[in-house]
Amino acid sequence: MAWTYLIVAGLLEIAWAVAMKYSQGFNKLGPALAAFALGLASFYFLTLAADHLPIGTAYAVWTGIGAVGTALLGMMLFAEPRHAIRLISIAVIVVGIVGLQLTAQK
């Protein structure tokens, strides 16, 4: 169940980042409130996961999911650059996440 919590936390982290972007510097109330709520929910699920996983693994995987998802959505939603080195870097993060998951013990 800890990995499920961690995946949920990571997905909420992505949603938080996108809502933050849409809030335009927290000047739009709806997206700003959504960003706040999503951030809290993300931290909550990270806390649940960290109760059963090593904190270094949990935190690294959480930030990795957030970084990969946010980078991909940034390219899709906000026309951010799609350079080959950027895509390779995202793939390296994914490999790191998988490696951490395979070696996690508690």
N, C-alpha and C positions, 0 to 999 in steps of 0.2 A: 504493500500500500504506500510505502514511503516514496517509491519512484513515481507512482501516480500523483501524489501530492506535489512532487517536484516538477513534473511535467505541467500540471495545472498552474503552479506558481510561475513557471517560465512563460506559459501562454498569456497569463495575466500581466506579466512584465512587458510583453510585446504590446498588448492592448493599452497598457499604461503609457508607453512611449508614443504610440500613435495618437492617443487622446491628448497627450501633452502637446504634440505638434499641432493638432487641430485647435487647441485652445489659444494659439497665437500669443504665446507669452503669458498665459493665464488671463487674457483679456476677454475671452468668450466663456461665459459662466458655465454653460452645459458641458462642454468638453473639459473645462477645468475641474468641475465637480466629478466628472467621470474619471479623470486622471487620478484624482485624490483617492476615490473609492477603489479603483483598480490597483493602485499602488499598495494600499492597505491590505487588500485581499491577497495580492502577490506575496507580501511579507508574511501574512498569516499562514499561507500554504507552505512557504519556505520554512517557517518555524516548525510546522508539523513534520515536514520531511527531515529536518535537521535533528529531530528527536531520535530518528532511527538510522541515520546515515552519518558518516564522518562529515564534520562541518566544512572542511576544505573541499571535499567532493561535492557536497550539496551546493555550496556557494558557487563553485566554479561551473557546475552544470547549469545552475539557475542563470548566471550571467551569460553563459554560452548560448543557451536557448534564447535569451533575450537579445543578445547581440546578433545572432544569425537571423532570427525572425524579424527583428527591426531593420536590419540591413536589407533583407529581401523585400519587405514591405515598402521600405524607403524607395527602392528601385521601381516597384510596381505602382505605388500610389503617388509618389512625389517626384518622379522623374530623376532620381539620383543616378549618378554614373554607374554604368555596367561594364567597367573595365575588366579584362581578364584577370589581372592581379587581384582585384577585389573579390571576384568569384573564387579564385584559388584560395585566398585567405579565408573566406567563409567555409570552404571545404576543409581546410586545416582545423578550424574551430570545431567542426562537426566530428572529425576524426578524434580530436582531443576529448570531446564529450563522450564519445563511445568508449574510448580508452579508460576514462575515469569511471564510467559505469561498470566496465568489465573488471576493474581492479578494486572496486569499493568493497570494503569489509568492515563490519562492526559487530 
